[in-house]
Amino acid sequence: MGLQIYKKIIFLHVIIGLSLFTMGNGLFAQQQIQINPINFDHVTNSEGLMHNSIDPIFQDSRGYMWLGTVNGLYKYGGSKYKIYNNELGNQYSIIGNRITAIIEDSEGVLWIGTSSGLCRYNRDTDTFSRELTNAQSNSSFIFKHNVNTIFEDDSKTLWVGTSDGLHRFDRSSNGFTLSVYRADSNGVGLSNNYVTQILQDDLGLLIGTRKGLNRIPFKDGSELEIKKILHNDLVDLFVSSMIIDFNSTVWIGTNTGLHKIVYSSGNNFEVSKNVLETIDNSLSSVSINSLLRYDKSNIWIGTKKLGLIKINLSIIYLQRMKKFFISLMFQNKT
């Protein structure tokens, strides 16, 4: 029987912002439209969730919800939670308690990033593996960097963004070949070593940092090259979130607003100014925490101080709700 968790559930901070849709008139600062009611389930401590701050949220291929907190990882099966904590002396426990990233790769392996390092979840034993195999030396190692984000590209290469650079895990039959990319004193490499976001588009990878955006172009049979995107509206900005819409436009949330990258012929592209400011002058400096591509026409924007914003791309208008702190957004798979 399938897990009964495929509902429109947005947890904690987000549930506050989104539930404003059902509260009636007077909440929108911009144009109002008729919005269908949204049903929510509020998951409480009685079901085993002991933390009110959740980030990140991930739903795996088997339907389980995985919730990261500052003090452990929760697994939710639709009726109750199981919590995983780091246990002193237990090498099969999760490597750290502060959960920062969760993904499932193309082979069905669940990777957990923490402030203390990286580990894999073993479904058969309900335990975690910290040791990885170095394919070059045939020796094991433990990845202990502060993980901010994890991404798997189309070639099944695993990329891990940390507070000390970008780490690349190339798979082989006998383990991983590890490479690391950082900024250097000569201005070569990343714009900053604190990697916050990784995204793949048609041209390669986009690497967001707390000080600007970088590109790694796809080039067969050549050495990897990192290019800084030296655009006046992106230089030195803290990249907090990135998504691609259905038109292959890349949207970038930063500490000062929302930008987009529009591609033209060849490898050419244009970077916009703060999109929110062009729609509403009062949004000239908005700190964005999260972006969610909802459908072909709408993007949800979670902000630090202005709550939740929705942009309709087809007719270019936005809606603003009351000021609630939105730290993350999640869309279920149904």
N, C-alpha and C positions, 0 to 999 in steps of 0.2 A: 504494500500500500504506500502511495506517495506521501511525502511529508506535507502536512497541512500548514505550510508556512508561506504559500504563494499568495499573499495578500498585499494590498497597498499599505505597507508598514514603513513609516519613516520614524526613526528612533529619536527620542530625547530632544535635543535642541531643535532639530528640524521639525519635529511634530508640532512644536509651538508655533513656528513660523507658518507652516502649511495649513494648519487648522484655522488660520484666520480666514480662509476662503469660505468657511461655513458660518461666519459670524454676522453676516448681513452687510448693510451698506455703510459707507462712511470710512472704510479702511483704506481705500485706494487714493493715492495722491494724484494719480493720473487717470486716464480714460477707464471707465468701468464697463465690463461686459458681463453677460450672464455666464456663470461658471457652474458646472455640474458639481453636486455634492461629492465630497471625498470621504470615504469611511476609514477610520483609523482604529487600530488596536494599540492601546497604551500598555507596554510591557512593564511590570512593576517588580518590586523586590520580592513579592510573594512567589514569583516564578523563578527566583534564584539570581536575578540580576542585582548585584550589590553596588554598582557604580552608576552615577548619573552623567558621566562624561564619556562618550563613546566616539572613538576615532582611531582606526578606520572601521568600516563595515564591508563585509564581503559575503557573497552567496556562492557556494561551490557547486560543482556539476551534479552533486547528489541532493542538492536542495538545502543543505545545512547553512545556517547563518553563522558567521564568525565575527565577533565583536571585539575590537581591541580597546583596552583601557590603559590607564597609567599603572595599574596593578594587576595585570593578568589578562589572559585571553579567554573569552567565553565562546562556547559552542551551543547553538540554540537549535533544537529539533522540533520546534512548534509547540511544545508544552512545558518544557523545562530546560534549564541551563546546566552545563558542566563547565567548571572553571579550571584553567590550567595555570599554575604558577611555577616560577623557578624554585626548585628545591635544592638546598645546599647539599652537595655530595651526591646528587642524583643526576648522572650524565644524560639520562633519558627524559628529563624534564625540560620544559621550554627554556631557552638560553637566557631570557630576560623577562622582566615583568612589564616594562613599559612597551606596549605594542605600537609600532609605527607604520607597518605595511603588511598587507596580506594579498597574495595572488595564488592562482592555480595555473600551472603551466600546461603546455600542450600534451604532456604525458600524464596529466592528472595529479601531479605532485603539488601539494600545498606548501608554499613557502611563507615563513613568518619572519618579518623584520622587526627587530627590537632596538632599543637604545644600547643594548649590550652585544648585538651581533645578529647573525642569520642562522635559521634552522629549518628543518623540514619535518612535516607531520607524517607519521606512519599510521595509516588507517588500520592496518591489520592488528597492530599491537597497542594502538591508542597512546603512542609515545612520540618523542621528538628525537631527531638525529641532528647533532651539531657538527659532526665530523664530515668533511668533504674530501674527496680524493684528488690530489694533484696529478694530472695525467702525465706530466713531464717527468716528475720525480717518483711517481708511484707511491707517494707518501700521503698521509692524511694531514689535514689542517682544519682549524676552526676559525671562521670568519668573525672577528670580534669588533668590527667597526660599528659606529652608530649609524643604523640604517634609516634613511628617510623615505625611500621609494624603491620599488622593485618592478621591473618590466621585462617581458619576453618579446623579442621581435619575431618577424615572420620566418627567420632562419633558425628559430629555436635557441638563439643566443640569449642568455640571461644577463640583464644589466641591473646593477645595484647602485643607487645613488646614496652617498653617505655624506657625513660632515667633513670627510677627508678625501673627496674626489669621486670619480666615476669608475666603477669596477665592472669588468666584463668577464663573464663566465662562458667560455666556448666548450660545448659538450663534445665528448668522444666516448668510445666504448669503454674506456678505462678511467673515466673521470672528467675533470674540468681543467682547461688551461686558463689561468687567471691573468688578466691584464688590468692595469690601473692607469687612469688619465687624470692629470691635475693641472692646475695653473702653475706657471713658473715666473720667476722674477723678470724674465725677458718679455713677458706678455704673450708667450706661446701657450697653446692649450686652452683649457677652460677659462671662462671669464672669472670664475670663482670656484673654490673647492667645495663649497657647501651646495650639494646637488639636491634640488627639491622636487623636480618633475622630469619624467622621461615620456616622450610620445613619438610614435612613428607615423610619418606621412608618406606621400608618393616619392619624395626626394631623399628620404633617409630618416635619421633620428633628430628630434629636437630635445635639447638638454636645458632645462631651466635651473637656474641657480638663484641664490639670494642676491646676486649682483649681475643680472643680465641673462641673455638667452644665447645658446650655442647650437650649431648644426653639425651633424656628422653625416656627410653625403654617402650614398651607396655607391661604391666603386669596386667592381669585381677584380680580384687579383692584385689589388694595390694596398698599400699601407693605410691604415685608418687616419683620417684627417679631421681635425676639429676646427671649425670656423666660427668665430664670434659673429653674431648678427649685430653689426654696428649701426643701429638705427637710433636716431635721436630720441624716439619715444620709447625705446626699450633699454637703452644703456643704463646700467646700475639699478634697474628695477628688481625687486624681489618677486620672482615668479612663483605663484602659489598654486596655480591650477592651469591645465591645458586640456582642451577637447577638440575634436574634429566634427564638423557638422556634415549633413548629407550632401553638401555641395563641395566638400573637400576643403572648406575654409577652416583654418586653425584659429581658435579663440584662446586668448591668453589672459588669465587673471593675474593681476599684480597688486602690489601694495598701494598703487595710486589709481587703478582703473582697469578697464577692459580694452584689450587691443585685439586686432585680428590680422592674420596673414592671408592675403589673397594671391593665388598663383596665376600666372599668365603663361605664355608660350615658353618652351624651353625650361630653364631653371630660374626664370625670373619671378619675383614676387614683390608685393608691396605690403608695408606694415602701416596700419591705420593709427591715427591718434586715438585718444581715449573715446571709445564708441559711446559710452554713457553720456559723456559731456556733449557730444554732438546732438543727442536726443534731448537732454535736459541739462541746462547750464549749472544747475545746483549740484550736479554729480561730477564736478570737475576733479575731485580727488577722493575716490572711494576705494577703500582697502577690501580686496576680494579674497575670501577664504576658499571657495569651492565653486565649480561649474558643473552643470548637468545638462547634457543634450537629451531633451525629453522626447521630441519627435521631429519631424521634418521642418517644423515652423518655430519651435519654441526652445529657448535656452533659459534655464533657471540659474540664478546667481545668488550664492550665499555670501553675505558681506559681514564685515566686522562690527559695524555700528548702525547700519541702515537696514538690517533685517534681510528680507528676501525680495529679490527683484526678478521679474519675468520679462524677457524680451521676445516679442513676436517678430520673426525675421521676414515674414511675407509682407507685412504692412508696416513694419518698422515703428513699433510703439512699445512702451514698457509700462509695467504696473509695479507699484511699490506698496509694500505692506508696512505695518507698524514696526517699530524698532526692536527687533529681537536679535540676539546674537545667533548667527547661523555658522556652525563650525564645519559641517559636512553635509553632503546629500547623497542619497542612495536610491537607485531605481531597481525594483525587483524584476525578475526575468520573465514575468508573464505579460 
